[in-house]
Amino acid sequence: MEMIKLTVRLPLPLHRALQERARRRRQSLNQTIVDELFRAIGATAESEATFLRRVLREEGLLAEPGLWDTGLWEGPAPTAEEVRQLLAGAPPLSDIVIAERGEA
């Protein structure tokens, strides 16, 4: 799909609402705006990313991650460095999987 770059001025409350919607959908702000514009003008065409997600979900090949919504993490998600520190000294995941399968 051919794309153009467009600069748009949005009222702050609208921008915040779009950011929140994008966060809930786990997609970029740009993709959320494109999807909403398609929906608003009644276009039947889906964005490529939306189409791909829909098809994969319908085929059972996509599950949206839910770790951050389970209450497991309080506050902001950990950074990559914080995760590295938490996992320092832990065995590789592949070793754990092999051991749980009884293949060791």
N, C-alpha and C positions, 0 to 999 in steps of 0.2 A: 504494500500500500504506500503510495507516494505521500510524503509528509512535507509540511511547511512549518516554519517557526513563527510564532505569533506572540507579541507582548500584549498583555491585557491588564488593566488596572481593576482590582477587585476591592469592594468594601471589606474592611478587616473582619467583620463577623462572618461574611461569606467565605473568606479565605480560611478562617478557623474551622468552620463547619466542613469545608472540603477536606482540610487536613485530617480532621477527626474521622471522616468517612473513609479516607484513604488508609488511615491507620487500622481501622476496624476490618477493612477488606484485605489488609496486608499487601497493598499495591502502592505504586508511586502516586504522588499527587497529580502528575501529568496524566497518567492512565485513568485515574478517577475522573478528572475533568473531561477527558475525551469520552469516557463511557457515559457520563451524565449529559454531555451535549448530544450524543447519539440518542439517548433516551428522551431528552427534551424535545428534539425535533421530530421524534417519531420514526427515526430511521430504523430500518430493520437490519442494517449491516452492523455486525459486531466488530470490535477491534480484533486484530489477530491474536493478541494476548488473551482477551476475554473468550474468544472462540476456542482457543487451545485449552484453557482452563476448564471450560464447560464440557468439552468433549472428553478430556481426561477424567473429569469428575464423574460423568455419566458412565464411563467404562470401568469405573472403580479403580482407576490408576492414579488418582490424586486424592490425597487427604490433606486438608489444611492443617498446619501445625497448631496445636492448641496448648502447648506448654505454658505460654505466657498468660493464658486465660484461666488456668487451673488454680491460681492462688499459690502455686509453688514458689513463685518469686514475689517478694514484696518490694515495691519501689521499682526503680528502673532496671531493665535487663542488665546482666553483668557484661562488662566489656570482654573482648577477646583475651586481653592480658589477665583479667580476673579469673577467667575460666582456666587459662593456662596454669595459674597459681593454684587453683583448686585441684587440678588434675596432676600436678607435679608429683612424680614418684609413683603414680598409678600405672598398672600394666596396660599395654596397648589393648584397645577394644577387641582386636582380632584374637588375642590370646584368651580373653574372657569368653568370647563366643565359642572358640574351639573347646575350651574347658567345659562350658555348659552343654555342649553337644556330646561330650564324652569322647572326643576324638584325640585327646592328649595322651 
